[in-house]
Amino acid sequence: MHTDFGAMTWYFPMSVLIIGTYDENGNPNAMNAAWTGTWDKNHIMISLAHHATTENIDRNMEFTVAFGTTKEVVACDYVGLVSAQREPNKIENIKTM
């Protein structure tokens, strides 16, 4: 069976983007943003649901975006699976990996 998606801007493999923020106490947080894409030639697009990261962005209006690499795959998976709302020392835990 062949499916025609038409002309669309898709890329594969999808990049792993890590969104970094700080909470109201200055504690760092990071999340793995799985829903990303390109927007025009000079912008990226990131779709975020409700997370500690989005609360931090709303509060501080600051964030960073970094590309995960194969060297950091374990840490990238960890920040994508573990919520800062349930694990406040999330970033400290990465240092032991």
BELCOR-V159085 format. One record per residue. N is the residue number from 1. RES is the residue in three letters. OMEGA is omega in degrees with one decimal (999 if undefined). Layout:
n:N res:RES omega:OMEGA
n:N res:RES omega:OMEGA
This chain:
n:1 res:MET omega:179.9
n:2 res:HIS omega:177.1
n:3 res:THR omega:178.8
n:4 res:ASP omega:178.9
n:5 res:PHE omega:-178.4
n:6 res:GLY omega:-179.9
n:7 res:ALA omega:-179.5
n:8 res:MET omega:176.4
n:9 res:THR omega:176.1
n:10 res:TRP omega:174.3
n:11 res:TYR omega:-177.7
n:12 res:PHE omega:-1.4
n:13 res:PRO omega:179.4
n:14 res:MET omega:177.2
n:15 res:SER omega:172.8
n:16 res:VAL omega:177.7
n:17 res:LEU omega:178.2
n:18 res:ILE omega:-179.6
n:19 res:ILE omega:-179.4
n:20 res:GLY omega:178.8
n:21 res:THR omega:171.7
n:22 res:TYR omega:177.9
n:23 res:ASP omega:-175.9
n:24 res:GLU omega:178.3
n:25 res:ASN omega:-179.5
n:26 res:GLY omega:177.7
n:27 res:ASN omega:-179.6
n:28 res:PRO omega:175.7
n:29 res:ASN omega:176.1
n:30 res:ALA omega:175.4
n:31 res:MET omega:176.2
n:32 res:ASN omega:-179.8
n:33 res:ALA omega:-176.2
n:34 res:ALA omega:-176.5
n:35 res:TRP omega:-179.0
n:36 res:THR omega:178.0
n:37 res:GLY omega:178.4
n:38 res:THR omega:177.2
n:39 res:TRP omega:-175.0
n:40 res:ASP omega:-176.9
n:41 res:LYS omega:-175.7
n:42 res:ASN omega:-174.1
n:43 res:HIS omega:169.1
n:44 res:ILE omega:179.2
n:45 res:MET omega:-179.7
n:46 res:ILE omega:178.3
n:47 res:SER omega:-177.5
n:48 res:LEU omega:172.1
n:49 res:ALA omega:-179.7
n:50 res:HIS omega:178.5
n:51 res:HIS omega:171.7
n:52 res:ALA omega:179.5
n:53 res:THR omega:-179.3
n:54 res:THR omega:174.5
n:55 res:GLU omega:179.0
n:56 res:ASN omega:178.8
n:57 res:ILE omega:178.6
n:58 res:ASP omega:-176.7
n:59 res:ARG omega:-171.1
n:60 res:ASN omega:-177.0
n:61 res:MET omega:178.6
n:62 res:GLU omega:174.9
n:63 res:PHE omega:174.7
n:64 res:THR omega:176.0
n:65 res:VAL omega:179.0
n:66 res:ALA omega:176.1
n:67 res:PHE omega:174.0
n:68 res:GLY omega:178.6
n:69 res:THR omega:178.9
n:70 res:THR omega:178.0
n:71 res:LYS omega:-177.6
n:72 res:GLU omega:-172.8
n:73 res:VAL omega:-179.6
n:74 res:VAL omega:178.6
n:75 res:ALA omega:178.1
n:76 res:CYS omega:177.2
n:77 res:ASP omega:-178.6
n:78 res:TYR omega:-178.1
n:79 res:VAL omega:175.3
n:80 res:GLY omega:-176.5
n:81 res:LEU omega:-174.8
n:82 res:VAL omega:-179.2
n:83 res:SER omega:174.9
n:84 res:ALA omega:177.2
n:85 res:GLN omega:178.5
n:86 res:ARG omega:-178.4
n:87 res:GLU omega:-175.8
n:88 res:PRO omega:179.2
n:89 res:ASN omega:-175.9
n:90 res:LYS omega:-177.4
n:91 res:ILE omega:176.8
n:92 res:GLU omega:-179.5
n:93 res:ASN omega:-179.6
n:94 res:ILE omega:-177.4
n:95 res:LYS omega:179.9
n:96 res:THR omega:-177.7
n:97 res:MET omega:999
